[in-house]
Amino acid sequence: MDLRELYRQWLPGAWNADPVQIPDLIAELFAPDALGHWPSREINGADGIAEAVVQAVTMFDDVHVELVMGPIADGDLVAAQWYFNATYRGDFPGATAAAGTRISYRGADILRAEGDRFVEYWPHGDDLSFMKQLGVTELGTS
């Protein structure tokens, strides 16, 4: 499968899906032992990546993620820039924003594939903008 098409199944595909469907979609797109390299943590396995994505999207209503640039493929790597837009539900640790606040920010992904599945994932979002919109004034030390 073309890496660009595989990426489009990931985003906007999985990110705009019903959260109940996300684990199954990720199981199709990622190898069971895939690695997620978030800036603040490493996540092991497609199940762990699915859990992180579900946790992220369930803090929001009407999640809409769209491609801004790409995907661009080179060898076994694919990259794209995206735009996230949603309505905050509440309950983010340290957030002072009210439920119902619109949140939007940009980010970019790099993924590495083997065959027709992703084996590594490097997500990078504009965390400063995200935290500012949520009204987070202090960051934890975890």
N, CA and C of each residue as an Amber inpcrd file, in Angstrom:
protein
   426
   0.8480000  -1.1880000   0.0000000   0.0000000   0.0000000   0.0000000
   0.8890000   1.2450000   0.0000000   0.4550000   2.2440000  -0.7050000
   1.1490000   3.5250000  -0.7420000   1.1360000   4.1520000   0.6550000
   2.2920000   4.6260000   1.1190000   2.3780000   5.2090000   2.4630000
   1.4740000   6.4160000   2.6440000   1.2890000   7.1720000   1.5870000
   0.4120000   8.3460000   1.7100000  -1.0320000   7.9180000   1.9720000
  -1.4610000   6.8620000   1.3160000  -2.8220000   6.3530000   1.5510000
  -2.9360000   5.7520000   2.9520000  -1.9030000   5.0340000   3.3750000
  -1.9010000   4.4890000   4.7310000  -2.0050000   5.6230000   5.7490000
  -1.2740000   6.7140000   5.5100000  -1.3420000   7.8560000   6.4230000
  -2.7530000   8.4520000   6.4470000  -3.3870000   8.5640000   5.2920000
  -4.7430000   9.1410000   5.2520000  -5.7510000   8.2890000   6.0320000
  -5.4930000   6.9960000   6.1270000  -6.3450000   6.1600000   6.9770000
  -6.1070000   6.4970000   8.4460000  -4.8770000   6.9070000   8.7500000
  -4.5250000   7.3130000  10.1110000  -5.1090000   8.6830000  10.4140000
  -4.8430000   9.6250000   9.5460000  -5.3080000  10.9930000   9.7430000
  -5.6970000  11.5630000   8.3830000  -6.8940000  11.9280000   8.2270000
  -7.9070000  12.1650000   9.2380000  -8.6740000  10.9270000   9.6990000
  -8.5190000   9.7980000   9.0280000  -9.3110000   8.5980000   9.3130000
  -9.5350000   8.2560000  10.7630000  -8.5240000   7.7370000  11.4490000
  -8.6910000   7.2690000  12.8300000  -8.9940000   8.4060000  13.7960000
  -8.3760000   9.5580000  13.5880000  -8.5610000  10.6690000  14.5290000
  -9.9740000  11.2450000  14.4910000 -10.6540000  11.1410000  13.3700000
 -12.0170000  11.6620000  13.2590000 -13.0730000  10.5840000  13.4930000
 -12.6400000   9.3830000  13.8240000 -13.5700000   8.2680000  14.0260000
 -14.2210000   8.3420000  15.4050000 -15.2880000   7.5910000  15.5620000
 -15.9080000   7.4040000  16.8750000 -14.8500000   6.7800000  17.7920000
 -14.6460000   7.3160000  18.9960000 -13.6130000   6.7690000  19.8910000
 -13.7220000   5.2630000  20.1320000 -14.9180000   4.7100000  20.0580000
 -15.0960000   3.2680000  20.2410000 -14.4100000   2.4950000  19.1140000
 -14.3320000   3.0800000  17.9190000 -13.7350000   2.4210000  16.7580000
 -12.2220000   2.5990000  16.6800000 -11.6810000   3.5730000  17.3930000
 -10.2610000   3.9090000  17.2640000  -9.3370000   2.7230000  17.5590000
  -9.5190000   1.9490000  18.6330000  -8.6000000   0.8260000  18.8680000
  -8.5450000  -0.1720000  17.7090000  -9.6860000  -0.4880000  17.1110000
  -9.6930000  -1.4210000  15.9790000  -8.9990000  -0.8210000  14.7630000
  -9.2290000   0.4640000  14.5090000  -8.5700000   1.1240000  13.3810000
  -7.0630000   1.1480000  13.5820000  -6.6190000   1.4540000  14.7810000
  -5.1820000   1.4920000  15.0570000  -4.5830000   0.0920000  14.9610000
  -5.3110000  -0.9310000  15.3880000  -4.8270000  -2.3080000  15.2720000
  -4.6050000  -2.7000000  13.8150000  -5.3830000  -2.1320000  12.8980000
  -5.2060000  -2.3970000  11.4700000  -4.0250000  -1.6270000  10.8920000
  -3.7580000  -0.4440000  11.4190000  -2.7510000   0.4480000  10.8450000
  -1.3630000   0.2910000  11.4490000  -1.2720000  -0.1520000  12.7050000
   0.0010000  -0.2360000  13.4170000   0.3520000  -1.6850000  13.7280000
   1.6400000  -2.0050000  13.6690000   2.1140000  -3.3170000  14.0940000
   1.8710000  -3.4630000  15.5940000   1.6260000  -4.6820000  16.0710000
   1.3570000  -4.8650000  17.5010000   2.4550000  -4.3110000  18.4090000
   3.7070000  -4.3570000  17.9450000   4.8310000  -3.8850000  18.7620000
   5.3140000  -2.4910000  18.3580000   4.4520000  -1.7160000  17.7240000
   4.8190000  -0.3570000  17.2960000   5.2290000   0.4900000  18.4990000
   6.0480000   1.4950000  18.2160000   6.5090000   2.4140000  19.2580000
   6.0040000   3.8150000  18.9680000   5.4980000   4.4730000  19.9910000
   5.0870000   5.8700000  19.8890000   6.0780000   6.7330000  20.6480000
   6.6570000   7.7070000  19.9600000   7.6820000   8.5700000  20.5510000
   7.1100000   9.9720000  20.7660000   6.2850000  10.1380000  21.7980000
   5.7670000  11.4620000  22.1480000   6.9190000  12.2780000  22.7270000
   6.8770000  13.5980000  22.6150000   7.9620000  14.3980000  23.1870000
   8.1740000  14.1520000  24.6850000   7.1140000  13.8100000  25.4140000
   7.2270000  13.6530000  26.8650000   7.2400000  12.2020000  27.3460000
   7.0460000  11.2380000  26.4350000   6.9920000   9.8410000  26.8670000
   7.0810000   8.9010000  25.6790000   7.4410000   7.6680000  25.9830000
   7.4590000   6.5940000  24.9970000   6.2510000   5.6960000  25.2640000
   5.6020000   5.2570000  24.2030000   4.4570000   4.3600000  24.3420000
   4.7540000   3.1030000  23.5440000   4.5600000   1.9550000  24.1880000
   4.8450000   0.6750000  23.5520000   3.5680000   0.0040000  23.0850000
   3.5780000  -0.4320000  21.8360000   2.5070000  -1.2430000  21.2990000
   1.3470000  -0.4670000  20.7050000   0.6980000  -1.0970000  19.7360000
  -0.4800000  -0.4930000  19.1080000  -1.5730000  -0.2450000  20.1380000
  -1.6980000  -1.1330000  21.1180000  -2.7110000  -0.9340000  22.1630000
  -2.4330000   0.3260000  22.9710000  -1.1650000   0.5710000  23.2870000
  -0.7990000   1.7750000  24.0300000  -1.0390000   3.0340000  23.2290000
  -0.7340000   2.9790000  21.9270000  -0.9850000   4.1300000  21.0590000
  -2.4840000   4.3890000  20.9810000  -3.2680000   3.3240000  20.8310000
  -4.7290000   3.4770000  20.7780000  -5.2530000   4.0950000  22.0650000
  -4.7460000   3.6420000  23.1980000  -5.1860000   4.1880000  24.4840000
  -4.8750000   5.6840000  24.5760000  -3.6890000   6.0880000  24.1200000
  -3.3110000   7.5050000  24.1640000  -4.2050000   8.3490000  23.2610000
  -4.5110000   7.8490000  22.0670000  -5.3550000   8.5980000  21.1380000
  -6.7800000   8.7010000  21.6810000  -7.3280000   7.5990000  22.1770000
  -8.6820000   7.6260000  22.7380000  -8.7360000   8.5890000  23.9170000
  -7.7370000   8.5450000  24.7810000  -7.6910000   9.4600000  25.9260000
  -7.6770000  10.9100000  25.4510000  -6.9240000  11.1940000  24.3940000
  -6.8430000  12.5650000  23.8800000  -8.1750000  13.0280000  23.2960000
  -8.7980000  12.2170000  22.4640000 -10.0120000  12.6850000  21.7880000
 -11.2390000  12.6970000  22.6920000 -11.2530000  11.8800000  23.7350000
 -12.4430000  11.8570000  24.5880000 -12.5090000  13.0360000  25.5560000
 -11.4920000  13.8720000  25.5840000 -11.5690000  15.1190000  26.3600000
 -12.3380000  16.1940000  25.6000000 -12.7440000  15.8700000  24.3590000
 -13.3430000  16.8590000  23.4750000 -14.6050000  16.3250000  22.8170000
 -15.4540000  17.2480000  22.4010000 -16.5880000  16.9500000  21.5350000
 -16.2650000  17.4860000  20.1470000 -16.9970000  17.0190000  19.1670000
 -16.8640000  17.4140000  17.7610000 -15.4120000  17.6100000  17.3280000
 -14.6120000  16.5700000  17.5620000 -13.2130000  16.5860000  17.1270000
 -13.1670000  16.5730000  15.6090000 -12.3760000  17.4680000  15.0600000
 -12.1380000  17.4870000  13.6220000 -10.6500000  17.7250000  13.4030000
  -9.9960000  16.7440000  12.8010000  -8.5760000  16.8540000  12.4860000
  -8.4600000  16.7990000  10.9730000  -7.7390000  17.7620000  10.4180000
  -7.5950000  17.7930000   8.9590000  -6.1390000  17.9500000   8.5660000
  -5.8230000  17.4520000   7.3890000  -4.4790000  17.6060000   6.8440000
  -4.2850000  19.0330000   6.3580000  -3.1340000  19.5920000   6.6700000
  -2.7670000  20.9180000   6.1930000  -1.7430000  20.7860000   5.0740000
  -0.7880000  19.8870000   5.2610000   0.2490000  19.6630000   4.2620000
   0.5960000  18.1830000   4.2460000   0.7720000  17.6540000   3.0350000
   1.1530000  16.2590000   2.9090000  -0.0750000  15.3740000   2.8110000
   0.1360000  14.1180000   3.0160000   1.3470000  13.4760000   3.4920000
   2.4370000  13.4040000   2.4230000   3.6690000  13.4330000   2.9030000
   4.8540000  13.3500000   2.0560000   5.5820000  12.0720000   2.4370000
   5.8290000  11.2050000   1.4630000   6.4850000   9.9230000   1.7260000
   7.8820000   9.9070000   1.1240000   8.8030000   9.2700000   1.8460000
  10.1740000   9.0780000   1.3710000  10.6810000   7.7690000   1.9620000
  10.8620000   6.7750000   1.1260000  11.2910000   5.4730000   1.6230000
  10.2330000   4.8840000   2.5330000  10.6400000   4.5510000   3.7580000
   9.6900000   3.9620000   4.7110000   9.0990000   4.9910000   5.6700000
   9.3200000   6.2900000   5.3860000   8.8210000   7.3660000   6.2440000
   7.7220000   8.1600000   5.5560000   6.7850000   8.6440000   6.3560000
   5.7380000   9.5260000   5.8500000   5.5260000  10.6230000   6.8910000
   5.3070000  11.8390000   6.4050000   5.1200000  12.9830000   7.3040000
   3.9790000  13.8450000   6.7920000   3.3440000  14.5420000   7.7230000
   2.2630000  15.4570000   7.3570000   2.0620000  16.4640000   8.4800000
   1.5110000  17.6100000   8.0970000   1.1060000  18.6150000   9.0770000
  -0.4100000  18.5570000   9.1850000  -0.9320000  18.7590000  10.4160000
  -2.3630000  18.6630000  10.6510000  -2.8540000  19.8280000  11.4900000
  -4.1840000  19.9710000  11.5080000  -4.8650000  21.0060000  12.2850000
  -5.9540000  20.3280000  13.0980000  -5.9540000  20.5350000  14.4130000
  -6.9150000  19.9410000  15.3430000  -7.8770000  21.0230000  15.8010000
  -9.1730000  20.7260000  15.7830000 -10.1990000  21.6800000  16.1970000
 -11.2850000  20.8880000  16.9270000 -11.6490000  21.3230000  18.1450000
 -12.6460000  20.5900000  18.9280000 -13.1850000  21.4720000  20.0440000
 -14.2000000  20.9680000  20.7230000 -14.7920000  21.6440000  21.8770000
 -14.3890000  20.8970000  23.1410000 -13.7740000  21.6180000  24.0590000
 -13.2730000  21.0440000  25.3110000 -14.4240000  20.6180000  26.2170000
 -14.3440000  19.3960000  26.7500000 -15.3660000  18.8640000  27.6640000
 -15.0750000  19.1880000  29.1280000 -13.8160000  19.3940000  29.4450000
 -13.4210000  19.5950000  30.8400000 -12.5470000  18.4520000  31.3210000
 -12.0420000  18.5840000  32.5410000 -11.2880000  17.5340000  33.2300000
  -9.8500000  17.3300000  32.7710000  -9.2390000  18.3060000  32.1030000
  -7.8100000  18.1940000  31.8110000  -7.0590000  18.6720000  33.0510000
  -6.0980000  17.8930000  33.5620000  -5.3960000  18.2880000  34.7880000
  -4.7710000  19.6810000  34.6810000  -5.1150000  20.5490000  35.6190000
  -4.5470000  21.8920000  35.6730000  -5.2250000  22.9170000  34.7930000
  -6.2050000  22.5090000  33.9930000  -6.8670000  23.4420000  33.0790000
  -7.8690000  24.3170000  33.8220000  -7.9220000  25.5800000  33.4220000
  -8.9100000  26.5040000  33.9890000  -9.9620000  26.9030000  32.9610000
  -9.8040000  26.4690000  31.7160000 -10.7850000  26.7850000  30.6730000
 -12.1090000  26.1010000  30.9920000 -13.1780000  26.7740000  30.6730000
 -14.5140000  26.2240000  30.9040000 -14.8420000  25.1570000  29.8700000
 -15.6180000  24.1850000  30.2810000 -16.1550000  23.2300000  29.3170000
 -16.9000000  24.0260000  28.2550000 -16.7730000  23.6110000  27.0120000
 -17.3940000  24.3310000  25.9070000 -16.4320000  25.2500000  25.1710000
 -15.2140000  25.4140000  25.6990000 -14.2040000  26.2500000  25.0470000
 -13.7210000  25.5770000  23.7660000 -13.6690000  26.3400000  22.6730000
 -13.1290000  25.8100000  21.4120000 -11.6080000  25.8040000  21.4990000
 -11.0130000  24.7070000  21.0830000  -9.5640000  24.5210000  21.0990000
  -9.1220000  24.1950000  19.6810000  -8.0710000  24.8480000  19.2280000
  -7.5060000  24.5200000  17.9200000  -6.0030000  24.7360000  17.9730000
  -5.2890000  23.8470000  17.3330000  -3.8380000  23.9790000  17.2440000
  -3.3190000  23.1040000  16.1110000  -2.0630000  23.3450000  15.7440000
  -1.4270000  22.6020000  14.6510000  -0.3850000  21.6410000  15.1950000
  -0.0640000  20.6870000  14.3700000   0.9880000  19.7480000  14.7110000
   1.4600000  19.0190000  13.4690000   2.3830000  18.1080000  13.6700000
   2.9290000  17.3260000  12.5660000   3.2590000  15.9260000  13.0600000
   3.1620000  14.9750000  12.1700000   3.4920000  13.5810000  12.4600000
   4.5900000  13.1100000  11.5280000   5.4190000  12.2280000  12.0380000
   6.3250000  11.4260000  11.2200000   6.0580000   9.9850000  11.6250000
   5.8670000   9.1190000  10.6470000   5.6460000   7.7040000  10.9220000
   6.5620000   6.8700000  10.0420000   7.0160000   5.7420000  10.5810000
   7.8260000   4.7980000   9.8130000   7.0240000   3.5150000   9.6600000
   7.0510000   2.9750000   8.4550000   6.2850000   1.7640000   8.1640000
   7.2070000   0.6160000   7.7870000   6.7410000  -0.5680000   8.0640000
   7.3200000  -1.8010000   7.5380000   6.1630000  -2.5440000   6.8980000
   6.2760000  -2.7820000   5.6020000   5.1650000  -3.3990000   4.8890000
   3.9810000  -2.4610000   4.8690000   2.8280000  -2.9570000   5.2820000
   1.6130000  -2.1420000   5.2340000   1.1490000  -1.6900000   6.6170000
   2.1030000  -1.5970000   7.5600000   1.7560000  -1.1380000   8.9150000
   2.8170000  -0.1860000   9.4410000   2.3570000   0.7240000  10.2700000
   3.2860000   1.6310000  10.9310000   3.9590000   0.9160000  12.0960000
   5.2610000   1.1970000  12.2670000   6.0140000   0.5920000  13.3690000
   6.5740000   1.6420000  14.3250000   6.6430000   2.8970000  13.8890000
   7.0650000   3.9820000  14.7690000   6.2650000   5.2300000  14.4430000
   6.0390000   6.0250000  15.4820000   5.1860000   7.2130000  15.3690000
   5.7790000   8.3230000  16.2270000   6.0540000   9.4710000  15.5880000
   6.5620000  10.6560000  16.2680000   5.5490000  11.7920000  16.1000000
   4.6450000  11.9900000  17.0680000   3.7050000  13.1150000  16.9760000
   4.2920000  14.3670000  17.6280000   4.0500000  15.4960000  17.0040000
   4.5150000  16.7760000  17.5500000   3.4050000  17.8000000  17.3680000
   2.8350000  18.2610000  18.4720000   1.7930000  19.2810000  18.4280000
   2.2920000  20.5670000  19.0570000   1.5940000  21.6390000  18.7860000
   1.9150000  22.9290000  19.3950000   1.3790000  22.9170000  20.8240000
   2.1080000  22.2450000  21.7010000   1.6540000  22.0580000  23.0810000
   1.4950000  23.3710000  23.8310000   2.3260000  24.3530000  23.5380000
   2.2130000  25.6400000  24.2270000   0.8720000  26.3020000  23.9070000
   0.4940000  26.3130000  22.6380000  -0.8000000  26.8740000  22.2470000
  -1.9460000  26.0780000  22.8730000  -1.8400000  24.7600000  22.8450000
  -2.8550000  23.8840000  23.4280000  -3.0410000  24.1920000  24.9120000
  -1.9480000  24.2430000  25.6610000  -2.0220000  24.5100000  27.1040000
  -2.5410000  25.9190000  27.3910000  -2.1280000  26.8790000  26.5920000
  -2.5940000  28.2580000  26.7850000  -4.1120000  28.3360000  26.6010000
  -4.6330000  27.6770000  25.5630000  -6.0710000  27.7030000  25.3170000
  -6.8590000  27.0090000  26.4300000  -6.2420000  26.0010000  27.0540000
  -6.8910000  25.3110000  28.1670000  -6.7300000  26.0660000  29.4800000
  -5.9200000  27.1070000  29.4700000  -5.7200000  27.8850000  30.6860000
  -4.8240000  27.2060000  31.7000000  -3.9480000  26.3270000  31.2320000
  -3.0020000  25.6670000  32.1330000  -1.8970000  26.6620000  32.4550000
  -1.7240000  26.9650000  33.7370000  -0.7190000  27.9580000  34.1290000
   0.5060000  27.3340000  34.7680000   0.3870000  26.1090000  35.2530000
   1.5300000  25.4180000  35.8420000   1.5980000  24.0150000  35.2670000
   2.8090000  23.5990000  34.9280000   3.0040000  22.2640000  34.3980000
   3.5120000  21.3570000  35.5010000   3.0150000  20.1360000  35.5240000
   3.4740000  19.1520000  36.5010000   4.8940000  18.7150000  36.2130000
   5.4510000  17.9500000  37.0960000   6.8280000  17.4890000  36.9450000
   6.9010000  16.0100000  36.6260000   5.8190000  15.4280000  36.1470000
   5.8220000  13.9900000  35.8670000   6.5940000  13.6530000  34.6280000
